[in-house]
Amino acid sequence: MVLLLVGVAVLLAGLLVFGRDGKMLTYAALVLAQGTAGWWLRGR
């Protein structure tokens, strides 16, 4: 559930910042955020 919420938050932030979906920077941020959240959840 946490990874889903992180992913949706990043995609919405990318949409708000860039005004449209599909920017590579948004997808790079999504990969970074999902990886960090997964690493954090694994360590808990």
Buried (B, 14 or more C-beta within 10 A) or exposed (E): EEEEEBBEEBBEBBBEEEEEEEBEEBBEBBEEBBEEBEEEEEEE
